[in-house]
């Protein structure tokens, strides 16, 4: 990977001072005249100062370890300790950056922006340590849906290391996929012609011109981009455009869909098709490389999915959305002739085959266990709970949640005092609640299979003697109908872990609901199928703008998805599996709010031991 070019102090001071985005212009202005806090002074360190540096480093290494294990509350507590008590050491900057990254993981975008700003103020405009902060600012803006402002932030970012260059370039490819031709022109016109990230934007510009049929303009733009010495993916694409190996029609790719438009699941198939078409129409309005959607009906007979996937391959589909069933997803994955053909099911409960480039957005393994682990870690470190009772539905998902939660609690010094399974069709919970009461837990983890179960269960905690016990729940507790139908007094204080925070600016739920209801003139009624299909399609479409219209490049791009904001969560692809960020929420006055806002950082445990 090519090393990033460096710019003069005066050049970067001018450009960063011009960065008037999201109220950060003053923050990102040039450096100070004197050494800022956290920067080593020129004179030798005293013995006392050396001791403080060592202690600050020790605490920071602990924070790093906690962050690596997704113990974000503990990592933030440790980092904040450095900020408060060791602000005269070299570890102030890294601690602020760590805290800002934790804020992103917690979906606290305002906090991430504020901490990034304070970090940037520590260093002069020419200091390469500013790069990490500017990239973080860009990522925050992108998560907020401000792609153009994020592009501005990236184009004000000189990189000091190969890893930072790769991080900035990858984010730039995600950001530019959200921009149209006019927006790209507007952004790049304000920045240096030889900026190392500019080639990402210029090659995308050439691609969009090609898609629009402006072949000569496209080749001229690609030639100009090659003079910028672009990074490898952009260099290859620009070279092919110049050589005429990419033609206009190749930039009008086909996306296939396999859905049950007849049969027992026909109603769900039609809902999924609505979500897919909404994503395609949204993309086509913003891009010149118009997508063609080809839908095939499998009649809810999964054995037909092999023939259908091969038919779509012959038609040139670059990716396939569906089938809805796990069995159909397995058949489709095994029947492909091209293993680079990406297949994403919106609703398959599992990906049985674990075939390459085959994904599900509804895999129970990731959807329920990741949230249960996050909740267990938070309960120990954030709520300082030691003794837990667990009641869980007697289903595969219920058992998975119980195992994941218990492992997370025990790994951090907590104790499961009692556990009991219940039938997920139950309407009264006297037996499990009475049993748990006898173990005298401080908190009860009570995942449910449906919102209806939560509506029945929540009022029964106090009735059967568990008044005052901290209640912990899964995503079903966050369903809108739970908020509507359960009285505040029965649910206030409950902490839940969910993949979808409908109020969060980090997800596109509200935007999706508005688009869906305007397009189809009907209410969504809490049904996630259209939104899951919309997200599955957008994950594919996000891979198109900067990848070649070839399946292998699209597959590589999908595999590199990191922190992608969808309607049903924030998605990352890890080790061939689609994962979502877990949101920790708490009921307060009948509303769901971020749980971490109400927890004092100094109460969080700073290591993996048991709480105080």
ZALONU-285317 format. One record per residue (C-alpha): x, y, z; residue in one letter. Coordinates in steps of 0.25 Angstrom, whole numbers, plus 5000, padded with zeros to 4 digits. Example, Ala and Ser with C-alpha at 12.3 -4.5 7.8 and 13.67 -1.06 7.14 Angstrom:
2
504949825031A505549965029S
***
This chain:
612
500050005000X500650134996X501050235007X500150355009X500750485004X501050595014X500550745012X501150875017X500750925031X500151055024X499350965014X498750885024X498450995034X497751065023X496950945019X496550895033X496251045037X495251035025X494550915030X493250975035X492550845037X491650805049X492150915057X493550865057X494250975049X494851045062X495250905067X495950865055X496750995053X498251005054X499150965065X499551045078X500851115080X501151045093X501250895096X499850845098X499450745110X499850605107X501050645099X502350615105X503150735108X504550755103X505250755117X505550625124X504450555132X504550555147X504450425155X503050465159X502650495145X503150365140X502350295150X501150365146X501450325131X501550185135X500250175143X499550245132X500050145122X499650035131X498250085132X498150105117X498649965114X497449915123X496550005115X497049945102X496849805107X495349835111X495049905098X495649785090X494649695098X493449795095X493449835110X493149975106X492650025119X493949975126X494850035115X494150165116X494250175131X495750145131X495950245119X495150345127X496050325139X497250365131X496550485126X496250535140X497450495147X498650485137X498350595128X499850645128X500350515122X500550465108X499350365110X498250475110X498150475095X498050325094X497050325105X496150435099X496150355086X495850225093X494650295100X494150355087X494250215080X493450155092X492350265090X492250215075X492050075080X490950125090X490250205079X490550335087X490950415074X490950545081X491950495091X492850435080X492850575073X493150645086X494250555090X494850555076X494850705077X495550715090X496550615084X496850695072X497050815080X498350755087X499150755074X499650845064X499050845050X500350785045X500350675055X500050535049X499350495062X498150575058X497850475047X497250375056X496350485061X495950535048X495550395043X494750375055X493950515052X493750465038X493150335043X492250405053X491750495042X491550375032X490750295043X489850425045X489550415030X490350535027X491150475015X491550605009X492150665022X492850525025X493550545011X493950685014X494550625027X495250515020X495850605010X496450695021X497150565027X498650535024X498950395028X500250365036X500250215035X499850105026X498850055035X498150195036X498250205021X497550075019X496450115030X496250255023X496150195009X495150085013X494350195020X494450285007X493950164999X492750155008X492450305008X492650324993X491550214990X490550314997X490850424988X490350464974X491250524963X490950664966X491250644981X492550584977X492950694968X492550794979X493350724990X494650704982X494650844976X495050904990X496250814993X497650794987X497750724974X498850624979X498150584992X498350434994X496850404996X496450494985X496650374975X495550294982X494550404979X495050434965X495050284960X493550284966X493350404957X493850334945X493050214948X491750294949X492050364936X492250234929X490950184935X490250314929X490750274915X491750394915X492850294911X493850394906X493750484918X493850364927X495150324920X495750464922X495350464937X495950324939X497250374932X497250494941X497050394953X498250304949X499150434950X498750444964X499550304967X498250244973X498150124982X498049984977X496549964975X496350104969X497550084960X497049954954X495650014951X496250144945X497150064936X496049974931X495150094928X496350154920X496550024913X495050014909X494949884917X493749944925X492649984916X491350054919X490449934919X491349864929X490949974939X489449944939X489549814947X488449714950X488049684965X487249554966X486249524977X485649384981X484349404989X483149324992X482049404984X481149284985X480949174995X480849175010X481849295012X481349375000X480949495010X482349505015X482949495001X482149614996X482549695008X484049655005X483849694991X483349834995X484549855003X485449814992X484849904982X484850014991X486350004993X486549984977X485750114974X486450194985X487850154979X487350174964X486950314968X488350354973X489250274963X489350264948X489750124948X488250074949X487949944955X487049844949X486249754958X485849614954X484949544964X484649394963X483549314971X483949194978X482549164983X483149134997X483749004992X485149014996X485648904986X485348994975X486349094979X487449024973X486849034959X486449184961X487849224966X488549164953X487449234945X487849364951X489349334949X489049314934X488349444934X489549514939X489149544954X490249604962X489549574975X488249504980X487349544991X486649424998X486149314999X485449345012X485549205018X486849155024X486649025016X486549105003X487749185006X488549055008X488048994994X488349124987X489749144993X490148994989X489449014975X490249134970X491249114960X492049234963X492449234978X492649384977X491149414975X490649484988X489349424994X488749495005X487449445012X486649555020X486049455029X486749315030X486849275044X488249205041X489249195030X489349045031X490349025020X491349135024X491649145009X492549265005X491849395002X490549345008X489849425018X488649445027X488149565034X487349485044X488349375049X487949345063X489349315066X489749455064X488449525066X488149475080X489449425086X490249555083X489249635090X489149545102X490649555104X490649705103X489549705114X490249615123X491549695123X490849825125X490049765137X491249735144X492149855140X491049955139X490049915149X490949855159X490049725160X490649605166X489449505167X488649475155X487349395153X487049345139X485649305133X485649275118X484749215108X484849065105X485249085091X486549075083X486749225084X486349235098X487449135102X488449205093X488149335100X488249275114X489649205111X490249335105X489749425116X490249325127X491649315120X491749465120X491349485135X492249375140X493449415132X493349545140X493149495154X491549485154X490749375159X489549305153X488749275166X487649205159X487149175145X485849115140X485149095126X483749135123X482849095111X482749215102X481249205100X481049225115X480149335120X480449325135X481849315141X481649285156X482549155156X483749215150X483649355157X483349285171X484549195168X485549305165X485049385177X485549275186X486949295181X486949445185X487549505172X487949645170X487449645156X486649545147X486949525132X485649495125X485749485110X484449455103X484049395090X482949505086X482549645090X481249575095X481949495105X482649615110X481249685112X480849565120X482049555128X482449695132X481349725142X481549585149X482949615155X482349705166X481149615168X481949495171X482949565180X484049615172X483749765174X485049845174X485849735166X486649795154X485949735141X486749705129X486149675115X486449635101X486049705088X484549665090X484449755102X484749875093X483549855083X482649975081X481449895086X482149865099X482350015101X480850045097X480149935105X481049915118X480850015129X482050095133X482050055147X482249905143X483349935133X484150055137X485650025140X485649905132X486949895124X486849825110X487849785099X487349805085X487949805071X486949915067X486850055075X485750115067X486050255072X487550245069X488150345059X489150225056X488050145049X487050175038X485850125044X485050255044X485450285030X485050155025X483750155031X483450295025X483850245011X483150115012X481850175017X481850285006X482150184995X481150074999X480150165006X479950075018X480550055031X481749965035X481049915047X482349875054X482649765043X484149755041X484149675028X484049795018X485149865026X486049735027X485949715012X486249865009X487449855018X487949725011X487749794997X488549925002X489749835007X489849784993X489649924986X490649984996X491649894989X491349944975X491850084974X493350064977X493449914972X493549864958X492149804953X492749674955X492349574966X493649554972X493849704975X492449714980X492749594989X494049664994X493349794997X492149725005X493149645013X493849785017X492549845022X492849915035X491749995043X490750005032X489550085036X488250005032X486750015036X486849895045X488249925052X489649955049X490349845041X491749785041X492249665033X493149585042X493749455038X492749435027X491549465036X490649585037X490649645051X489949765058X490349855068X489649835081X488849955087X488649955103X487350025106X486650055119X485150085121X484950225127X483650285129X483050185119X484150225108X485350145104X486650235106X488150195105X488350115118X489750165120X489350305121X488850285135X490050205140X491250275147X492550235141X493250235154X492350115158X492850025147X493849915150X495249945144X495649795142X495049665140X494849635154X493549635162X492849765165X493049835178X
***
